[in-house]
Amino acid sequence: MKVKEIIFMVEEDTEGGYTAKALGQSIFTEANSLEELKKNIKDALKCHFDKEEDIPTVIRLHIVKEETFVYA
């Protein structure tokens, strides 16, 4: 059965750029910008799935941004 959607957890890397890990699949990639990351995710999906028709048509990016501030 074809998966219709895949979700990637996207985080800003402490050294710059972004990392993306698919939830429920062993797919990981990284890039310097969000646009480059989207391209790398497409490439990673092509490598992960045996047939192009098995690649999910909806790719959801869950972007997590951590911020710290001082309460004073």
FIRO-341909 format. One record per residue (C-alpha): x, y, z; residue number from 0. Coordinates in pm, 1 decimal. Example, Ala and Ser with C-alpha at 12.3 -4.5 7.8 and 13.67 -1.06 7.14 Angstrom:
BEGIN
X,Y,Z,torro
1230.0,-450.0,780.0,0
1367.0,-106.0,714.0,1
This chain:
BEGIN
X,Y,Z,torro
0.0,0.0,0.0,0
138.2,341.6,-99.7,1
195.8,597.3,174.0,2
28.3,923.0,67.2,3
214.2,1156.4,303.6,4
550.2,1166.3,474.5,5
650.5,1403.0,754.3,6
1001.0,1536.0,809.0,7
1114.4,1688.8,1137.5,8
1329.9,1986.9,1036.5,9
1566.6,2150.2,1284.1,10
1819.2,2429.4,1257.0,11
2170.1,2291.0,1296.9,12
2381.9,2455.9,1567.0,13
2662.8,2496.5,1312.1,14
2429.5,2649.0,1052.0,15
2189.0,2505.6,799.0,16
1913.9,2251.8,855.9,17
1868.3,1880.4,919.3,18
1561.9,1675.4,827.3,19
1458.3,1330.1,953.7,20
1154.2,1144.6,828.0,21
913.9,1020.2,1094.6,22
857.3,645.9,1062.2,23
1122.2,601.9,791.2,24
1501.6,584.8,798.8,25
1556.6,893.4,583.6,26
1789.3,1175.9,686.7,27
1936.4,1471.1,497.9,28
2079.9,1815.9,557.1,29
2137.3,2144.4,372.2,30
2243.3,2506.6,412.2,31
1902.3,2656.5,323.0,32
1538.3,2549.7,327.9,33
1519.7,2552.2,-53.6,34
1826.4,2329.1,-77.7,35
1680.0,2105.7,193.1,36
1361.5,2052.7,-10.0,37
1571.9,1944.3,-309.0,38
1778.8,1711.3,-89.3,39
1462.0,1558.5,58.4,40
1335.4,1479.7,-293.0,41
1671.0,1316.8,-375.9,42
1664.5,1118.3,-49.9,43
1311.1,995.4,-124.4,44
1421.8,874.4,-468.3,45
1704.7,678.8,-303.4,46
1487.2,535.9,-25.3,47
1192.4,406.2,-228.8,48
1250.5,133.5,-488.4,49
990.2,264.8,-732.3,50
911.0,628.2,-805.7,51
537.6,553.8,-784.4,52
591.0,449.8,-418.3,53
715.2,797.2,-320.9,54
450.8,984.7,-117.1,55
290.1,1271.7,-304.7,56
261.4,1497.2,2.5,57
576.7,1594.2,190.7,58
512.1,1779.2,515.2,59
792.1,1970.3,687.9,60
752.1,2013.8,1062.6,61
999.9,2294.5,1132.2,62
1119.3,2310.9,1491.6,63
1292.2,2625.6,1610.3,64
1440.7,2648.0,1956.3,65
1475.7,2987.1,2122.1,66
1612.1,3077.8,2462.1,67
1557.9,3399.7,2652.1,68
1625.2,3526.8,3001.0,69
1343.8,3610.0,3238.0,70
1456.7,3917.1,3427.2,71
